[in-house]
Amino acid sequence: MNIGIIGSGIVGQKLAADLAQHGHSVTIGTREPAKLAEFKLTAPDVQIGSNADAATHGEIVLLATNWGGTHNALELAGISHLAGKIVVDITNPLDFSSGKPALALGWNTSAGEQVQAWLPQSKVVKALNIVTADAMMNPQSYIGGSPDMFIAGNDADAKQAIAAWLEGVGWGIVDLGDIAQSRLLEPLAMIWITHGFNSGWKITKHAFKLLNKSGS
Ligand SMILES: NC(=O)c1ccc[n+]([C@@H]2O[C@H](COP(=O)([O-])OP(=O)(O)OC[C@H]3O[C@@H](n4cnc5c(N)ncnc54)[C@H](OP(=O)(O)O)[C@@H]3O)[C@@H](O)[C@H]2O)c1
């Protein structure tokens, strides 16, 4: 599959490398391609381009930007290049101004809803925002079995496609409903972030699982 990635930080680079290794054709977008020269040596199959190149290349586009730069990154990608496509929103709207990670918005809206509003013709699916980049394409070897990936989005077919893809990678899938359920998924990420932060980031590979009591 052709996959575009907007955002070239820890998440963008790790996903690009892992997805290329899984056989996908990946273009990662950045405002500054030169800064990915070292990364390119470690992942030679990944194509590096502008955000617009990533948006054009991807049948599916993964959004892995710093929240504060997300709107600008999408404008650079070209809203029209993303029309009709599935955009997987991995962002968390974080505010580090107090020295401790906190949500910059919530309760009445969410990053997922904001991204869908910025991309009215795209099918935004919130996913992958509740685990570390290392685990996104590697949910194996968890004590207690496979963890679950919680997803949300307005388009049933888009969610089904993302669910099938992530199940193939090894995730259990819990579909929470429409994109407004990002109001739950972003605070859920805060449990992951706070637990890691409180451990001094010694714990980073934790993940969630929805357990059902037998017979229920
Ligand atoms: N780190 C994790 O393990 C993890 C896990 C789950 C979810 N998340 C979420 O995933 C997203 C990406 O995480 P990260 O740690 O990889 O983020 P990051 O390094 O902070 O930022 C990712 C990219 O955002 C782009 N960006 C920043 N400011 C911009 C601006 N003004 N205009 C356009 N683009 C801008 C940059 O792209 P260029 O400079 O290349 O253009 C940057 O490489 C975040 O929202 C984060 O909360 C992270």
The ligand as an SDF file (V2000), in Angstrom:
LIG
                    3D

 48 52  0  0  0  0  0  0  0  0999 V2000
    6.1120   10.1360   20.8570 N   0  0  0  0  0  0  0  0  0  0  0  0
    5.2470    9.1410   20.9280 C   0  0  0  0  0  0  0  0  0  0  0  0
    5.6130    7.9800   21.1850 O   0  0  0  0  0  0  0  0  0  0  0  0
    3.7700    9.4100   20.6490 C   0  0  0  0  0  0  0  0  0  0  0  0
    2.8390    8.3990   20.8600 C   0  0  0  0  0  0  0  0  0  0  0  0
    1.4980    8.6270   20.5220 C   0  0  0  0  0  0  0  0  0  0  0  0
    1.1050    9.8430   19.9910 C   0  0  0  0  0  0  0  0  0  0  0  0
    2.0420   10.8400   19.8170 N   0  0  0  0  0  0  0  0  0  0  0  0
    1.6200   12.1020   19.2070 C   0  0  0  0  0  0  0  0  0  0  0  0
    2.0460   12.0090   17.8430 O   0  0  0  0  0  0  0  0  0  0  0  0
    2.4380   13.2950   17.3560 C   0  0  0  0  0  0  0  0  0  0  0  0
    3.8810   13.2170   16.8650 C   0  0  0  0  0  0  0  0  0  0  0  0
    4.7430   12.9360   17.9380 O   0  0  0  0  0  0  0  0  0  0  0  0
    6.3230   13.2490   17.8350 P   0  0  0  0  0  0  0  0  0  0  0  0
    6.9100   12.9830   19.1600 O   0  0  0  0  0  0  0  0  0  0  0  0
    6.8640   12.5370   16.6420 O   0  0  0  0  0  0  0  0  0  0  0  0
    6.1940   14.8290   17.5690 O   0  0  0  0  0  0  0  0  0  0  0  0
    7.2310   16.0120   17.3750 P   0  0  0  0  0  0  0  0  0  0  0  0
    8.5830   15.4700   17.1720 O   0  0  0  0  0  0  0  0  0  0  0  0
    7.0050   16.9860   18.4610 O   0  0  0  0  0  0  0  0  0  0  0  0
    6.6940   16.7020   16.0220 O   0  0  0  0  0  0  0  0  0  0  0  0
    6.4530   15.9780   14.8430 C   0  0  0  0  0  0  0  0  0  0  0  0
    6.5220   16.8930   13.6490 C   0  0  0  0  0  0  0  0  0  0  0  0
    5.5800   17.9830   13.7160 O   0  0  0  0  0  0  0  0  0  0  0  0
    5.9570   18.9130   12.7040 C   0  0  0  0  0  0  0  0  0  0  0  0
    5.7350   20.2930   13.1090 N   0  0  0  0  0  0  0  0  0  0  0  0
    6.0360   20.8900   14.2940 C   0  0  0  0  0  0  0  0  0  0  0  0
    5.7160   22.2030   14.2560 N   0  0  0  0  0  0  0  0  0  0  0  0
    5.2270   22.4430   13.0120 C   0  0  0  0  0  0  0  0  0  0  0  0
    4.7360   23.5880   12.3500 C   0  0  0  0  0  0  0  0  0  0  0  0
    4.6650   24.7970   12.9570 N   0  0  0  0  0  0  0  0  0  0  0  0
    4.3140   23.4600   11.0720 N   0  0  0  0  0  0  0  0  0  0  0  0
    4.3630   22.2740   10.4200 C   0  0  0  0  0  0  0  0  0  0  0  0
    4.8250   21.1390   11.0060 N   0  0  0  0  0  0  0  0  0  0  0  0
    5.2450   21.2210   12.2840 C   0  0  0  0  0  0  0  0  0  0  0  0
    7.4590   18.7280   12.4860 C   0  0  0  0  0  0  0  0  0  0  0  0
    7.6450   18.3290   11.1550 O   0  0  0  0  0  0  0  0  0  0  0  0
    8.8280   18.8970   10.2340 P   0  0  0  0  0  0  0  0  0  0  0  0
    9.6970   19.7730   11.1100 O   0  0  0  0  0  0  0  0  0  0  0  0
    9.5410   17.6960    9.7850 O   0  0  0  0  0  0  0  0  0  0  0  0
    8.1500   19.6390    9.1520 O   0  0  0  0  0  0  0  0  0  0  0  0
    7.8400   17.6180   13.4530 C   0  0  0  0  0  0  0  0  0  0  0  0
    8.7930   16.7300   12.9520 O   0  0  0  0  0  0  0  0  0  0  0  0
    2.2400   14.2720   18.5330 C   0  0  0  0  0  0  0  0  0  0  0  0
    1.0000   14.9230   18.3860 O   0  0  0  0  0  0  0  0  0  0  0  0
    2.2720   13.3590   19.7360 C   0  0  0  0  0  0  0  0  0  0  0  0
    1.5600   13.9000   20.8440 O   0  0  0  0  0  0  0  0  0  0  0  0
    3.3550   10.6430   20.1270 C   0  0  0  0  0  0  0  0  0  0  0  0
  1  2  1  0
  2  3  2  0
  2  4  1  0
  4  5  1  0
  4 48  2  0
  5  6  2  0
  6  7  1  0
  7  8  2  0
  8  9  1  0
  8 48  1  0
  9 10  1  0
  9 46  1  0
 10 11  1  0
 11 12  1  0
 11 44  1  0
 12 13  1  0
 13 14  1  0
 14 15  2  0
 14 16  1  0
 14 17  1  0
 17 18  1  0
 18 19  2  0
 18 20  1  0
 18 21  1  0
 21 22  1  0
 22 23  1  0
 23 24  1  0
 23 42  1  0
 24 25  1  0
 25 26  1  0
 25 36  1  0
 26 27  1  0
 26 35  1  0
 27 28  2  0
 28 29  1  0
 29 30  1  0
 29 35  2  0
 30 31  1  0
 30 32  2  0
 32 33  1  0
 33 34  2  0
 34 35  1  0
 36 37  1  0
 36 42  1  0
 37 38  1  0
 38 39  2  0
 38 40  1  0
 38 41  1  0
 42 43  1  0
 44 45  1  0
 44 46  1  0
 46 47  1  0
M  CHG  2   8   1  16  -1
M  END
$$$$
